[in-house]
Amino acid sequence: MTLDQAIAELTRRISAASSGSVVRVTRVSAEEARIRAYAPTADEHAIKAATQDLAFQLLTGEGLDVQVLVYDITTSLPPDG
């Protein structure tokens, strides 16, 4: 799996777990990225449950370090674009 495919799949899972989420991606290198999910507090557990196993598999099996960080959208507004 490529980094872009990993980001797309994790983003899809975040959106499925929290329809009101806003996602921002920062690519650190060809093998590393940070996905910041800004979502209602009630959706935090669902996002983590939907992404944690895949993120771990990517790290251990594919050598891709893609971290998913969840923020409360009511207190931490997502940066523009």
All heavy atoms as a GROMACS GRO file, in nm:
protein
  604
    1MET      N    1   0.086  -0.117   0.000
    1MET     CA    2   0.000   0.000   0.000
    1MET      C    3   0.090   0.123   0.000
    1MET      O    4   0.189   0.127   0.070
    1MET     CB    5  -0.092  -0.003   0.123
    1MET     CG    6  -0.185   0.116   0.131
    1MET     SD    7  -0.300   0.112   0.273
    1MET     CE    8  -0.405  -0.024   0.232
    2THR      N    9   0.050   0.223  -0.076
    2THR     CA   10   0.126   0.348  -0.077
    2THR      C   11   0.077   0.439   0.034
    2THR      O   12  -0.031   0.416   0.092
    2THR     CB   13   0.108   0.422  -0.212
    2THR    OG1   14  -0.027   0.466  -0.222
    2THR    CG2   15   0.145   0.334  -0.330
    3LEU      N   16   0.154   0.542   0.062
    3LEU     CA   17   0.112   0.639   0.164
    3LEU      C   18  -0.019   0.705   0.124
    3LEU      O   19  -0.109   0.722   0.207
    3LEU     CB   20   0.222   0.743   0.187
    3LEU     CG   21   0.192   0.847   0.295
    3LEU    CD1   22   0.177   0.779   0.432
    3LEU    CD2   23   0.303   0.951   0.300
    4ASP      N   24  -0.034   0.741  -0.003
    4ASP     CA   25  -0.159   0.804  -0.048
    4ASP      C   26  -0.278   0.711  -0.031
    4ASP      O   27  -0.386   0.754   0.010
    4ASP     CB   28  -0.147   0.848  -0.194
    4ASP     CG   29  -0.058   0.970  -0.211
    4ASP    OD1   30  -0.039   1.045  -0.114
    4ASP    OD2   31  -0.007   0.989  -0.323
    5GLN      N   32  -0.261   0.582  -0.059
    5GLN     CA   33  -0.369   0.486  -0.040
    5GLN      C   34  -0.403   0.471   0.108
    5GLN      O   35  -0.521   0.461   0.144
    5GLN     CB   36  -0.330   0.350  -0.098
    5GLN     CG   37  -0.321   0.347  -0.249
    5GLN     CD   38  -0.258   0.219  -0.300
    5GLN    OE1   39  -0.170   0.160  -0.235
    5GLN    NE2   40  -0.301   0.175  -0.418
    6ALA      N   41  -0.301   0.470   0.193
    6ALA     CA   42  -0.323   0.460   0.337
    6ALA      C   43  -0.400   0.581   0.389
    6ALA      O   44  -0.495   0.567   0.467
    6ALA     CB   45  -0.190   0.446   0.409
    7ILE      N   46  -0.360   0.699   0.344
    7ILE     CA   47  -0.429   0.822   0.386
    7ILE      C   48  -0.574   0.819   0.340
    7ILE      O   49  -0.666   0.851   0.416
    7ILE     CB   50  -0.355   0.946   0.332
    7ILE    CG1   51  -0.221   0.962   0.404
    7ILE    CG2   52  -0.441   1.071   0.347
    7ILE    CD1   53  -0.129   1.064   0.341
    8ALA      N   54  -0.597   0.778   0.215
    8ALA     CA   55  -0.733   0.772   0.162
    8ALA      C   56  -0.820   0.675   0.241
    8ALA      O   57  -0.935   0.706   0.274
    8ALA     CB   58  -0.730   0.734   0.015
    9GLU      N   59  -0.766   0.558   0.274
    9GLU     CA   60  -0.844   0.459   0.348
    9GLU      C   61  -0.873   0.505   0.491
    9GLU      O   62  -0.985   0.491   0.541
    9GLU     CB   63  -0.773   0.324   0.350
    9GLU     CG   64  -0.844   0.217   0.431
    9GLU     CD   65  -0.986   0.186   0.384
    9GLU    OE1   66  -1.022   0.214   0.268
    9GLU    OE2   67  -1.062   0.131   0.467
   10LEU      N   68  -0.774   0.562   0.557
   10LEU     CA   69  -0.796   0.610   0.694
   10LEU      C   70  -0.895   0.727   0.693
   10LEU      O   71  -0.981   0.737   0.780
   10LEU     CB   72  -0.664   0.649   0.759
   10LEU     CG   73  -0.578   0.529   0.800
   10LEU    CD1   74  -0.435   0.573   0.829
   10LEU    CD2   75  -0.638   0.459   0.920
   11THR      N   76  -0.885   0.814   0.595
   11THR     CA   77  -0.979   0.927   0.584
   11THR      C   78  -1.121   0.875   0.561
   11THR      O   79  -1.217   0.926   0.620
   11THR     CB   80  -0.936   1.021   0.471
   11THR    OG1   81  -0.805   1.072   0.501
   11THR    CG2   82  -1.032   1.137   0.455
   12ARG      N   83  -1.134   0.772   0.478
   12ARG     CA   84  -1.266   0.714   0.453
   12ARG      C   85  -1.324   0.656   0.583
   12ARG      O   86  -1.442   0.677   0.614
   12ARG     CB   87  -1.255   0.604   0.347
   12ARG     CG   88  -1.391   0.544   0.308
   12ARG     CD   89  -1.376   0.414   0.232
   12ARG     NE   90  -1.321   0.306   0.314
   12ARG     CZ   91  -1.390   0.240   0.409
   12ARG    NH1   92  -1.512   0.274   0.440
   12ARG    NH2   93  -1.332   0.140   0.475
   13ARG      N   94  -1.240   0.589   0.659
   13ARG     CA   95  -1.286   0.530   0.786
   13ARG      C   96  -1.325   0.638   0.886
   13ARG      O   97  -1.422   0.622   0.960
   13ARG     CB   98  -1.177   0.440   0.845
   13ARG     CG   99  -1.157   0.313   0.766
   13ARG     CD  100  -1.047   0.229   0.825
   13ARG     NE  101  -1.027   0.108   0.746
   13ARG     CZ  102  -0.991  -0.007   0.797
   13ARG    NH1  103  -0.970  -0.020   0.927
   13ARG    NH2  104  -0.974  -0.112   0.720
   14ILE      N  105  -1.251   0.747   0.890
   14ILE     CA  106  -1.285   0.858   0.980
   14ILE      C  107  -1.420   0.916   0.941
   14ILE      O  108  -1.507   0.938   1.027
   14ILE     CB  109  -1.176   0.967   0.977
   14ILE    CG1  110  -1.047   0.914   1.041
   14ILE    CG2  111  -1.224   1.094   1.046
   14ILE    CD1  112  -0.925   1.000   1.015
   15SER      N  113  -1.441   0.939   0.812
   15SER     CA  114  -1.568   0.995   0.766
   15SER      C  115  -1.685   0.902   0.795
   15SER      O  116  -1.794   0.947   0.828
   15SER     CB  117  -1.560   1.025   0.616
   15SER     OG  118  -1.465   1.125   0.592
   16ALA      N  119  -1.662   0.771   0.782
   16ALA     CA  120  -1.769   0.674   0.812
   16ALA      C  121  -1.802   0.673   0.961
   16ALA      O  122  -1.918   0.657   1.000
   16ALA     CB  123  -1.727   0.535   0.765
   17ALA      N  124  -1.701   0.690   1.045
   17ALA     CA  125  -1.722   0.689   1.190
   17ALA      C  126  -1.780   0.820   1.242
   17ALA      O  127  -1.846   0.822   1.346
   17ALA     CB  128  -1.590   0.660   1.262
   18SER      N  129  -1.754   0.929   1.170
   18SER     CA  130  -1.800   1.061   1.214
   18SER      C  131  -1.829   1.147   1.093
   18SER      O  132  -1.738   1.208   1.035
   18SER     CB  133  -1.693   1.129   1.301
   18SER     OG  134  -1.733   1.260   1.335
   19SER      N  135  -1.956   1.153   1.055
   19SER     CA  136  -1.993   1.228   0.934
   19SER      C  137  -1.967   1.378   0.949
   19SER      O  138  -1.949   1.448   0.850
   19SER     CB  139  -2.139   1.204   0.899
   19SER     OG  140  -2.223   1.248   1.005
   20GLY      N  141  -1.958   1.427   1.071
   20GLY     CA  142  -1.934   1.568   1.094
   20GLY      C  143  -1.788   1.605   1.112
   20GLY      O  144  -1.756   1.718   1.148
   21SER      N  145  -1.699   1.512   1.085
   21SER     CA  146  -1.556   1.538   1.107
   21SER      C  147  -1.496   1.619   0.994
   21SER      O  148  -1.544   1.620   0.881
   21SER     CB  149  -1.480   1.406   1.122
   21SER     OG  150  -1.486   1.334   1.000
   22VAL      N  151  -1.389   1.689   1.028
   22VAL     CA  152  -1.307   1.762   0.932
   22VAL      C  153  -1.167   1.703   0.943
   22VAL      O  154  -1.112   1.693   1.053
   22VAL     CB  155  -1.305   1.913   0.963
   22VAL    CG1  156  -1.213   1.986   0.867
   22VAL    CG2  157  -1.446   1.971   0.958
   23VAL      N  158  -1.110   1.664   0.830
   23VAL     CA  159  -0.980   1.597   0.830
   23VAL      C  160  -0.874   1.686   0.766
   23VAL      O  161  -0.898   1.747   0.662
   23VAL     CB  162  -0.989   1.463   0.753
   23VAL    CG1  163  -0.852   1.397   0.742
   23VAL    CG2  164  -1.087   1.370   0.822
   24ARG      N  165  -0.758   1.692   0.830
   24ARG     CA  166  -0.642   1.764   0.777
   24ARG      C  167  -0.524   1.667   0.777
   24ARG      O  168  -0.500   1.598   0.876
   24ARG     CB  169  -0.609   1.887   0.860
   24ARG     CG  170  -0.717   1.993   0.861
   24ARG     CD  171  -0.731   2.058   0.724
   24ARG     NE  172  -0.824   2.168   0.727
   24ARG     CZ  173  -0.948   2.162   0.679
   24ARG    NH1  174  -0.993   2.050   0.627
   24ARG    NH2  175  -1.027   2.267   0.684
   25VAL      N  176  -0.451   1.663   0.667
   25VAL     CA  177  -0.339   1.571   0.651
   25VAL      C  178  -0.209   1.649   0.635
   25VAL      O  179  -0.204   1.746   0.559
   25VAL     CB  180  -0.359   1.480   0.528
   25VAL    CG1  181  -0.240   1.388   0.507
   25VAL    CG2  182  -0.488   1.400   0.542
   26THR      N  183  -0.106   1.606   0.706
   26THR     CA  184   0.028   1.660   0.691
   26THR      C  185   0.120   1.544   0.653
   26THR      O  186   0.134   1.449   0.729
   26THR     CB  187   0.078   1.725   0.822
   26THR    OG1  188  -0.014   1.826   0.861
   26THR    CG2  189   0.216   1.783   0.804
   27ARG      N  190   0.179   1.554   0.536
   27ARG     CA  191   0.277   1.453   0.494
   27ARG      C  192   0.413   1.495   0.546
   27ARG      O  193   0.461   1.604   0.516
   27ARG     CB  194   0.278   1.440   0.342
   27ARG     CG  195   0.156   1.370   0.288
   27ARG     CD  196   0.153   1.373   0.135
   27ARG     NE  197   0.043   1.298   0.081
   27ARG     CZ  198  -0.082   1.342   0.074
   27ARG    NH1  199  -0.112   1.460   0.119
   27ARG    NH2  200  -0.177   1.266   0.023
   28VAL      N  201   0.478   1.409   0.620
   28VAL     CA  202   0.608   1.437   0.680
   28VAL      C  203   0.720   1.389   0.590
   28VAL      O  204   0.823   1.454   0.576
   28VAL     CB  205   0.618   1.374   0.821
   28VAL    CG1  206   0.753   1.400   0.883
   28VAL    CG2  207   0.505   1.425   0.910
   29SER      N  208   0.700   1.273   0.528
   29SER     CA  209   0.798   1.214   0.436
   29SER      C  210   0.723   1.118   0.345
   29SER      O  211   0.600   1.108   0.350
   29SER     CB  212   0.907   1.141   0.514
   29SER     OG  213   0.856   1.023   0.572
   30ALA      N  214   0.797   1.042   0.265
   30ALA     CA  215   0.735   0.945   0.175
   30ALA      C  216   0.672   0.828   0.251
   30ALA      O  217   0.589   0.755   0.196
   30ALA     CB  218   0.838   0.893   0.076
   31GLU      N  219   0.709   0.811   0.379
   31GLU     CA  220   0.656   0.700   0.459
   31GLU      C  221   0.582   0.744   0.584
   31GLU      O  222   0.544   0.662   0.666
   31GLU     CB  223   0.771   0.607   0.504
   31GLU     CG  224   0.848   0.541   0.394
   31GLU     CD  225   0.962   0.629   0.340
   31GLU    OE1  226   1.007   0.718   0.413
   31GLU    OE2  227   1.004   0.608   0.225
   32GLU      N  228   0.562   0.874   0.601
   32GLU     CA  229   0.506   0.923   0.727
   32GLU      C  230   0.408   1.036   0.704
   32GLU      O  231   0.433   1.127   0.625
   32GLU     CB  232   0.621   0.971   0.816
   32GLU     CG  233   0.581   1.011   0.955
   32GLU     CD  234   0.701   1.051   1.040
   32GLU    OE1  235   0.816   1.045   0.992
   32GLU    OE2  236   0.677   1.090   1.155
   33ALA      N  237   0.296   1.030   0.777
   33ALA     CA  238   0.195   1.134   0.769
   33ALA      C  239   0.119   1.144   0.901
   33ALA      O  240   0.116   1.050   0.980
   33ALA     CB  241   0.096   1.106   0.656
   34ARG      N  242   0.060   1.260   0.923
   34ARG     CA  243  -0.027   1.284   1.038
   34ARG      C  244  -0.164   1.319   0.985
   34ARG      O  245  -0.177   1.407   0.901
   34ARG     CB  246   0.022   1.401   1.124
   34ARG     CG  247   0.164   1.392   1.172
   34ARG     CD  248   0.181   1.286   1.280
   34ARG     NE  249   0.321   1.274   1.316
   34ARG     CZ  250   0.405   1.188   1.261
   34ARG    NH1  251   0.366   1.107   1.166
   34ARG    NH2  252   0.531   1.182   1.297
   35ILE      N  253  -0.264   1.250   1.034
   35ILE     CA  254  -0.402   1.281   1.000
   35ILE      C  255  -0.467   1.337   1.125
   35ILE      O  256  -0.474   1.270   1.228
   35ILE     CB  257  -0.478   1.156   0.951
   35ILE    CG1  258  -0.411   1.100   0.827
   35ILE    CG2  259  -0.624   1.192   0.924
   35ILE    CD1  260  -0.473   0.971   0.776
   36ARG      N  261  -0.512   1.461   1.117
   36ARG     CA  262  -0.582   1.524   1.229
   36ARG      C  263  -0.731   1.524   1.197
   36ARG      O  264  -0.774   1.579   1.096
   36ARG     CB  265  -0.528   1.665   1.250
   36ARG     CG  266  -0.382   1.666   1.294
   36ARG     CD  267  -0.324   1.805   1.316
   36ARG     NE  268  -0.361   1.907   1.221
   36ARG     CZ  269  -0.302   1.928   1.103
   36ARG    NH1  270  -0.204   1.850   1.062
   36ARG    NH2  271  -0.341   2.026   1.025
   37ALA      N  272  -0.808   1.461   1.285
   37ALA     CA  273  -0.952   1.455   1.269
   37ALA      C  274  -1.015   1.545   1.374
   37ALA      O  275  -0.996   1.524   1.494
   37ALA     CB  276  -1.002   1.312   1.285
   38TYR      N  277  -1.086   1.646   1.328
   38TYR     CA  278  -1.160   1.736   1.417
   38TYR      C  279  -1.305   1.691   1.414
   38TYR      O  280  -1.369   1.694   1.309
   38TYR     CB  281  -1.146   1.880   1.368
   38TYR     CG  282  -1.003   1.928   1.369
   38TYR    CD1  283  -0.918   1.904   1.262
   38TYR    CD2  284  -0.952   1.996   1.479
   38TYR    CE1  285  -0.787   1.948   1.263
   38TYR    CE2  286  -0.819   2.039   1.482
   38TYR     CZ  287  -0.738   2.015   1.373
   38TYR     OH  288  -0.606   2.057   1.374
   39ALA      N  289  -1.354   1.645   1.528
   39ALA     CA  290  -1.486   1.582   1.533
   39ALA      C  291  -1.552   1.609   1.668
   39ALA      O  292  -1.484   1.645   1.765
   39ALA     CB  293  -1.472   1.432   1.512
   40PRO      N  294  -1.683   1.588   1.675
   40PRO     CA  295  -1.751   1.599   1.805
   40PRO      C  296  -1.692   1.499   1.904
   40PRO      O  297  -1.653   1.388   1.866
   40PRO     CB  298  -1.897   1.564   1.772
   40PRO     CG  299  -1.911   1.593   1.626
   40PRO     CD  300  -1.777   1.562   1.566
   41THR      N  301  -1.685   1.538   2.028
   41THR     CA  302  -1.628   1.454   2.133
   41THR      C  303  -1.692   1.316   2.136
   41THR      O  304  -1.623   1.216   2.157
   41THR     CB  305  -1.645   1.522   2.270
   41THR    OG1  306  -1.582   1.650   2.265
   41THR    CG2  307  -1.582   1.441   2.380
   42ALA      N  308  -1.819   1.309   2.111
   42ALA     CA  309  -1.890   1.180   2.115
   42ALA      C  310  -1.841   1.082   2.010
   42ALA      O  311  -1.859   0.961   2.024
   42ALA     CB  312  -2.040   1.204   2.097
   43ASP      N  313  -1.775   1.132   1.904
   43ASP     CA  314  -1.728   1.046   1.796
   43ASP      C  315  -1.583   1.000   1.814
   43ASP      O  316  -1.534   0.920   1.734
   43ASP     CB  317  -1.740   1.118   1.661
   43ASP     CG  318  -1.884   1.145   1.622
   43ASP    OD1  319  -1.975   1.086   1.683
   43ASP    OD2  320  -1.905   1.226   1.531
   44GLU      N  321  -1.514   1.050   1.915
   44GLU     CA  322  -1.372   1.019   1.932
   44GLU      C  323  -1.346   0.869   1.940
   44GLU      O  324  -1.258   0.816   1.870
   44GLU     CB  325  -1.315   1.089   2.056
   44GLU     CG  326  -1.168   1.059   2.077
   44GLU     CD  327  -1.110   1.130   2.198
   44GLU    OE1  328  -1.182   1.203   2.268
   44GLU    OE2  329  -0.990   1.110   2.222
   45HIS      N  330  -1.421   0.800   2.022
   45HIS     CA  331  -1.399   0.655   2.039
   45HIS      C  332  -1.424   0.581   1.908
   45HIS      O  333  -1.348   0.490   1.872
   45HIS     CB  334  -1.488   0.599   2.150
   45HIS     CG  335  -1.470   0.452   2.170
   45HIS    ND1  336  -1.358   0.397   2.227
   45HIS    CD2  337  -1.550   0.348   2.135
   45HIS    CE1  338  -1.369   0.265   2.228
   45HIS    NE2  339  -1.485   0.233   2.173
   46ALA      N  340  -1.528   0.618   1.835
   46ALA     CA  341  -1.560   0.551   1.708
   46ALA      C  342  -1.449   0.572   1.605
   46ALA      O  343  -1.414   0.479   1.531
   46ALA     CB  344  -1.693   0.602   1.654
   47ILE      N  345  -1.391   0.691   1.601
   47ILE     CA  346  -1.282   0.719   1.508
   47ILE      C  347  -1.160   0.634   1.544
   47ILE      O  348  -1.098   0.571   1.458
   47ILE     CB  349  -1.248   0.868   1.506
   47ILE    CG1  350  -1.362   0.948   1.443
   47ILE    CG2  351  -1.116   0.893   1.431
   47ILE    CD1  352  -1.348   1.098   1.457
   48LYS      N  353  -1.126   0.632   1.671
   48LYS     CA  354  -1.010   0.553   1.714
   48LYS      C  355  -1.032   0.405   1.686
   48LYS      O  356  -0.942   0.335   1.640
   48LYS     CB  357  -0.981   0.578   1.862
   48LYS     CG  358  -0.922   0.715   1.888
   48LYS     CD  359  -0.893   0.736   2.035
   48LYS     CE  360  -0.830   0.872   2.058
   48LYS     NZ  361  -0.799   0.895   2.200
   49ALA      N  362  -1.152   0.355   1.713
   49ALA     CA  363  -1.182   0.214   1.688
   49ALA      C  364  -1.174   0.181   1.539
   49ALA      O  365  -1.130   0.072   1.502
   49ALA     CB  366  -1.321   0.180   1.742
   50ALA      N  367  -1.214   0.275   1.455
   50ALA     CA  368  -1.215   0.251   1.310
   50ALA      C  369  -1.077   0.259   1.246
   50ALA      O  370  -1.055   0.204   1.138
   50ALA     CB  371  -1.308   0.351   1.243
   51THR      N  372  -0.982   0.327   1.312
   51THR     CA  373  -0.853   0.352   1.249
   51THR      C  374  -0.734   0.286   1.318
   51THR      O  375  -0.630   0.266   1.255
   51THR     CB  376  -0.825   0.503   1.241
   51THR    OG1  377  -0.824   0.559   1.372
   51THR    CG2  378  -0.930   0.573   1.155
   52GLN      N  379  -0.746   0.253   1.443
   52GLN     CA  380  -0.630   0.208   1.522
   52GLN      C  381  -0.566   0.081   1.465
   52GLN      O  382  -0.442   0.075   1.450
   52GLN     CB  383  -0.672   0.186   1.666
   52GLN     CG  384  -0.557   0.164   1.760
   52GLN     CD  385  -0.603   0.164   1.905
   52GLN    OE1  386  -0.716   0.130   1.936
   52GLN    NE2  387  -0.514   0.204   1.993
   53ASP      N  388  -0.644  -0.020   1.433
   53ASP     CA  389  -0.586  -0.145   1.383
   53ASP      C  390  -0.516  -0.126   1.250
   53ASP      O  391  -0.405  -0.177   1.229
   53ASP     CB  392  -0.694  -0.254   1.370
   53ASP     CG  393  -0.736  -0.310   1.504
   53ASP    OD1  394  -0.664  -0.291   1.603
   53ASP    OD2  395  -0.844  -0.372   1.509
   54LEU      N  396  -0.578  -0.052   1.158
   54LEU     CA  397  -0.515  -0.029   1.028
   54LEU      C  398  -0.387   0.050   1.043
   54LEU      O  399  -0.285   0.017   0.981
   54LEU     CB  400  -0.610   0.041   0.932
   54LEU     CG  401  -0.550   0.073   0.794
   54LEU    CD1  402  -0.500  -0.053   0.725
   54LEU    CD2  403  -0.651   0.148   0.709
   55ALA      N  404  -0.387   0.154   1.126
   55ALA     CA  405  -0.266   0.233   1.146
   55ALA      C  406  -0.153   0.147   1.201
   55ALA      O  407  -0.037   0.159   1.158
   55ALA     CB  408  -0.294   0.351   1.240
   56PHE      N  409  -0.185   0.055   1.291
   56PHE     CA  410  -0.084  -0.035   1.346
   56PHE      C  411  -0.033  -0.132   1.238
   56PHE      O  412   0.088  -0.157   1.228
   56PHE     CB  413  -0.140  -0.111   1.466
   56PHE     CG  414  -0.039  -0.200   1.532
   56PHE    CD1  415   0.064  -0.147   1.608
   56PHE    CD2  416  -0.045  -0.337   1.515
   56PHE    CE1  417   0.158  -0.229   1.667
   56PHE    CE2  418   0.049  -0.421   1.574
   56PHE     CZ  419   0.152  -0.366   1.650
   57GLN      N  420  -0.123  -0.186   1.158
   57GLN     CA  421  -0.084  -0.276   1.050
   57GLN      C  422   0.005  -0.206   0.947
   57GLN      O  423   0.099  -0.265   0.895
   57GLN     CB  424  -0.208  -0.334   0.981
   57GLN     CG  425  -0.284  -0.433   1.066
   57GLN     CD  426  -0.415  -0.475   1.002
   57GLN    OE1  427  -0.445  -0.439   0.889
   57GLN    NE2  428  -0.494  -0.551   1.076
   58LEU      N  429  -0.028  -0.081   0.918
   58LEU     CA  430   0.054  -0.005   0.823
   58LEU      C  431   0.196   0.012   0.876
   58LEU      O  432   0.293   0.000   0.802
   58LEU     CB  433  -0.009   0.131   0.796
   58LEU     CG  434  -0.138   0.130   0.716
   58LEU    CD1  435  -0.205   0.267   0.721
   58LEU    CD2  436  -0.112   0.089   0.572
   59LEU      N  437   0.207   0.040   1.005
   59LEU     CA  438   0.338   0.060   1.066
   59LEU      C  439   0.419  -0.068   1.069
   59LEU      O  440   0.535  -0.071   1.028
   59LEU     CB  441   0.322   0.117   1.207
   59LEU     CG  442   0.451   0.146   1.282
   59LEU    CD1  443   0.534   0.252   1.210
   59LEU    CD2  444   0.419   0.193   1.424
   60THR      N  445   0.358  -0.176   1.113
   60THR     CA  446   0.433  -0.300   1.130
   60THR      C  447   0.449  -0.380   1.001
   60THR      O  448   0.548  -0.449   0.984
   60THR     CB  449   0.367  -0.390   1.238
   60THR    OG1  450   0.233  -0.420   1.198
   60THR    CG2  451   0.369  -0.322   1.373
   61GLY      N  452   0.353  -0.372   0.913
   61GLY     CA  453   0.357  -0.453   0.792
   61GLY      C  454   0.403  -0.382   0.667
   61GLY      O  455   0.460  -0.442   0.577
   62GLU      N  456   0.377  -0.251   0.661
   62GLU     CA  457   0.408  -0.176   0.540
   62GLU      C  458   0.521  -0.074   0.561
   62GLU      O  459   0.567  -0.014   0.464
   62GLU     CB  460   0.282  -0.100   0.492
   62GLU     CG  461   0.160  -0.187   0.471
   62GLU     CD  462   0.163  -0.260   0.338
   62GLU    OE1  463   0.232  -0.214   0.246
   62GLU    OE2  464   0.096  -0.364   0.328
   63GLY      N  465   0.558  -0.050   0.686
   63GLY     CA  466   0.661   0.050   0.713
   63GLY      C  467   0.612   0.193   0.696
   63GLY      O  468   0.691   0.284   0.675
   64LEU      N  469   0.480   0.212   0.705
   64LEU     CA  470   0.420   0.345   0.692
   64LEU      C  471   0.375   0.393   0.830
   64LEU      O  472   0.298   0.326   0.897
   64LEU     CB  473   0.301   0.342   0.596
   64LEU     CG  474   0.330   0.303   0.452
   64LEU    CD1  475   0.201   0.289   0.373
   64LEU    CD2  476   0.424   0.403   0.386
   65ASP      N  477   0.422   0.508   0.868
   65ASP     CA  478   0.386   0.567   0.998
   65ASP      C  479   0.280   0.672   0.975
   65ASP      O  480   0.311   0.786   0.942
   65ASP     CB  481   0.510   0.627   1.064
   65ASP     CG  482   0.482   0.684   1.203
   65ASP    OD1  483   0.369   0.666   1.253
   65ASP    OD2  484   0.572   0.747   1.259
   66VAL      N  485   0.154   0.633   0.989
   66VAL     CA  486   0.042   0.724   0.970
   66VAL      C  487  -0.032   0.734   1.103
   66VAL      O  488  -0.098   0.640   1.145
   66VAL     CB  489  -0.054   0.676   0.859
   66VAL    CG1  490  -0.161   0.781   0.834
   66VAL    CG2  491   0.023   0.647   0.730
   67GLN      N  492  -0.016   0.847   1.167
   67GLN     CA  493  -0.080   0.868   1.297
   67GLN      C  494  -0.213   0.940   1.278
   67GLN      O  495  -0.222   1.034   1.199
   67GLN     CB  496   0.010   0.950   1.387
   67GLN     CG  497   0.138   0.880   1.423
   67GLN     CD  498   0.225   0.963   1.515
   67GLN    OE1  499   0.184   1.065   1.567
   67GLN    NE2  500   0.348   0.919   1.534
   68VAL      N  501  -0.313   0.894   1.351
   68VAL     CA  502  -0.445   0.958   1.350
   68VAL      C  503  -0.463   1.025   1.486
   68VAL      O  504  -0.462   0.959   1.589
   68VAL     CB  505  -0.557   0.856   1.324
   68VAL    CG1  506  -0.694   0.924   1.331
   68VAL    CG2  507  -0.537   0.787   1.189
   69LEU      N  508  -0.479   1.154   1.483
   69LEU     CA  509  -0.497   1.234   1.605
   69LEU      C  510  -0.637   1.293   1.602
   69LEU      O  511  -0.678   1.352   1.501
   69LEU     CB  512  -0.392   1.345   1.611
   69LEU     CG  513  -0.247   1.299   1.591
   69LEU    CD1  514  -0.156   1.417   1.568
   69LEU    CD2  515  -0.202   1.219   1.710
   70VAL      N  516  -0.711   1.278   1.711
   70VAL     CA  517  -0.849   1.325   1.716
   70VAL      C  518  -0.858   1.445   1.810
   70VAL      O  519  -0.810   1.440   1.923
   70VAL     CB  520  -0.944   1.213   1.764
   70VAL    CG1  521  -1.088   1.261   1.760
   70VAL    CG2  522  -0.927   1.088   1.677
   71TYR      N  523  -0.922   1.551   1.759
   71TYR     CA  524  -0.941   1.673   1.836
   71TYR      C  525  -1.090   1.704   1.847
   71TYR      O  526  -1.167   1.676   1.754
   71TYR     CB  527  -0.872   1.792   1.768
   71TYR     CG  528  -0.723   1.778   1.758
   71TYR    CD1  529  -0.664   1.722   1.647
   71TYR    CD2  530  -0.641   1.822   1.862
   71TYR    CE1  531  -0.526   1.709   1.637
   71TYR    CE2  532  -0.503   1.810   1.853
   71TYR     CZ  533  -0.447   1.753   1.741
   71TYR     OH  534  -0.310   1.740   1.731
   72ASP      N  535  -1.130   1.765   1.957
   72ASP     CA  536  -1.268   1.807   1.977
   72ASP      C  537  -1.292   1.931   1.891
   72ASP      O  538  -1.230   2.035   1.911
   72ASP     CB  539  -1.291   1.839   2.125
   72ASP     CG  540  -1.432   1.884   2.155
   72ASP    OD1  541  -1.515   1.896   2.062
   72ASP    OD2  542  -1.460   1.910   2.274
   73ILE      N  543  -1.382   1.921   1.797
   73ILE     CA  544  -1.405   2.030   1.702
   73ILE      C  545  -1.466   2.152   1.769
   73ILE      O  546  -1.455   2.263   1.719
   73ILE     CB  547  -1.491   1.982   1.584
   73ILE    CG1  548  -1.479   2.080   1.466
   73ILE    CG2  549  -1.636   1.959   1.626
   73ILE    CD1  550  -1.529   2.025   1.335
   74THR      N  551  -1.527   2.134   1.887
   74THR     CA  552  -1.587   2.250   1.955
   74THR      C  553  -1.484   2.337   2.025
   74THR      O  554  -1.508   2.453   2.051
   74THR     CB  555  -1.696   2.207   2.056
   74THR    OG1  556  -1.635   2.125   2.157
   74THR    CG2  557  -1.809   2.134   1.987
   75THR      N  558  -1.368   2.280   2.056
   75THR     CA  559  -1.265   2.357   2.125
   75THR      C  560  -1.139   2.378   2.041
   75THR      O  561  -1.060   2.467   2.070
   75THR     CB  562  -1.223   2.289   2.256
   75THR    OG1  563  -1.174   2.159   2.229
   75THR    CG2  564  -1.341   2.281   2.352
   76SER      N  565  -1.120   2.296   1.937
   76SER     CA  566  -1.003   2.308   1.850
   76SER      C  567  -1.051   2.315   1.707
   76SER      O  568  -1.081   2.213   1.645
   76SER     CB  569  -0.910   2.186   1.866
   76SER     OG  570  -0.864   2.174   1.997
   77LEU      N  571  -1.059   2.436   1.655
   77LEU     CA  572  -1.107   2.450   1.519
   77LEU      C  573  -1.000   2.407   1.420
   77LEU      O  574  -0.881   2.434   1.439
   77LEU     CB  575  -1.145   2.596   1.492
   77LEU     CG  576  -1.262   2.648   1.577
   77LEU    CD1  577  -1.287   2.796   1.547
   77LEU    CD2  578  -1.388   2.568   1.549
   78PRO      N  579  -1.041   2.338   1.313
   78PRO     CA  580  -0.942   2.293   1.215
   78PRO      C  581  -0.881   2.411   1.140
   78PRO      O  582  -0.950   2.509   1.113
   78PRO     CB  583  -1.024   2.205   1.120
   78PRO     CG  584  -1.166   2.240   1.146
   78PRO     CD  585  -1.177   2.298   1.281
   79PRO      N  586  -0.754   2.401   1.108
   79PRO     CA  587  -0.692   2.506   1.029
   79PRO      C  588  -0.750   2.506   0.888
   79PRO      O  589  -0.803   2.406   0.841
   79PRO     CB  590  -0.544   2.468   1.027
   79PRO     CG  591  -0.540   2.324   1.062
   79PRO     CD  592  -0.661   2.294   1.142
   80ASP      N  593  -0.741   2.617   0.819
   80ASP     CA  594  -0.790   2.626   0.682
   80ASP      C  595  -0.714   2.531   0.593
   80ASP      O  596  -0.594   2.512   0.610
   80ASP     CB  597  -0.777   2.768   0.629
   80ASP     CG  598  -0.872   2.865   0.698
   80ASP    OD1  599  -0.977   2.820   0.745
   80ASP    OD2  600  -0.840   2.984   0.703
   81GLY      N  601  -0.788   2.470   0.502
   81GLY     CA  602  -0.743   2.390   0.398
   81GLY      C  603  -0.641   2.297   0.393
   81GLY      O  604  -0.591   2.225   0.331
   0.00000   0.00000   0.00000
